Amino acid sequence: MNDDATNIRLAGDLVRHLAATVKVQQLYAPDHPIVMRAVEQFGRALERAHVESAEVVVGFVDQQVVVNGLPLLDALGAAEIGERLRAAGIERIGFDRGVPAHELAAFARLVAATQARRDEGGDDAGAAALSSEHIHVGRIKVEQRTDADSGKIGAILQTYRNAVAGAEDIWSQAQAESKLDPGLAFGVVDSLATAILQNQRAMTALTALYEYDNYTFTHMVNVSVLTMAQAQSLGIDGPLLRQFGMAGLMHDIGKIRTPGEILGKPGRLSDEEMSIMMRHPVDGAEMLRLQIELPPITAVVAFEHHLRLDGTGYPAGVARPSLNLATQICSIADVYDAMRVQRVYQRAFPTERIVAVLQQNDGTRFDQRLVRRFSQLMGIYPVGNLVRLDNGMLAVVLRIHAPDPARPAVRVIADPDNKPLARPFDVALWLDEGPAGPPPRIVTPVDPAETGIDPLPYLDDAAA
């Protein structure tokens, strides 16, 4: 029998493919190969979920997804598909074992059409139309999730992990077929945008988690998150925020044409290898411009993200009087994320050093107004970092103080011997005077692996 981890994975795959199938039904004719492939993948996901159950029941209430009684945390595509189903008065979908492909295709097509009914003031009448011989729709009653629950670290962490898995799926399909799965890509970006709106500080903190074997996919997700976080700080929201997020997610997609031995080389690249690597902006832009369902900005950012304001960078010989705003903030996110990762041939750079690199050459490579905003957003010691104070205590960074990014608010969690405190307490390091005198100062960041303390749970009740 399947264990819980396997069941969660199967349920997540099912919801992801359901959302992707509905999405492509909006974009293509019913007999288009992309639609047919999406329906086929949806059907396979259902078959895997049906192994231990004659009926698979998917429920949607708010942004909570429940598959056969198993709650999922912000599954990819859940927010959008849940909204569509609720618009039609649907909270429960039961799929019988053996449901044929034509019923799945018709179901997805009708779900996609509920958007039009909602825009026209439609009611629950759509529910009856969605039912068929093997698919049954209706309502369920489950406990509503609160906004506070949706912003919990556990939910945010699951969203991040799901997004990395989705990025890997996007990459693998693009490598195999030389084209992207737009439905899956939209699902990844939508889930990340939703998480950022719920708890931006926790989401940016999670981008510091690294597994080197998954660097390509975590980098895709991290750049998307950091691009959207910057865009949000500039007042960008709604569909445009997600377009920026899509550009961040896809900025390096051209690397699918880079030979694996170059992309995964543990040491520094030779001049010849570097020249091959430097082709990826052109390769990515060529691929993305053919995907008419993706926003045009994705191809622009893929082409420009290694160009600099002073005319340096690559592709070589490209003259730009200015760079797109999305390109500029994506480039900052790209450099920041690449420099802070630990590699075989390169030690991770501290944040202060990364900001110094972004400010190099008297500010001629990056827009310094955007760099300043980014440093205020991330801080010298980003949210979620463990730090050692000058009194020896161990603390977790909670909140950046924009006027002085080197002096954030922290939660003191352990004594000088790394023994967790029974009652952690918060300190605003930017204050000149506290209840017990001047607050301590940060001496150095600390690797959590050296202490055995996971800083993330300490952020749970720090969301603001």
Secondary structure, DSSP 8 states (H G I E B T S, - for coil): ---HHHHHHHHHHHHHHHHHHHHHHHHS-TT-HHHHHHHHHHHHHHHHHGGG-SEEEEEEETTEEEETTEEESS-TTHHHHHHHHHHTT--EEEEETT--HHHHHHHHHHHHHHHHHHHTT--TTHHHHH--SSEEEE--------HHHHTSHHHHHHHHHHHHHHHHHHHHHHHHHSS--HHHHHHHHHHHHHHHHH-HHHHHHHTT---GGGHHHHHHHHHHHHHHHHHHHTT--HHHHHHHHHHHHHTTGGGGGS-HHHHT-SS---HHHHHHHTTHHHHHHHHHHT-TTS-THHHHHHHHTTB-TTS-BSSTT---SS--HHHHHHHHHHHHHHHHS-BTTB----HHHHHHHHTHHHHTSS-HHHHHHHHHHH-SS-TT-EEEETTS-EEEEEE--TT-TTS-EEEEEE-TT--EEEEEEEEETT-S-BTTBS---EEEEE-HHHHT--SGGGGGGG--
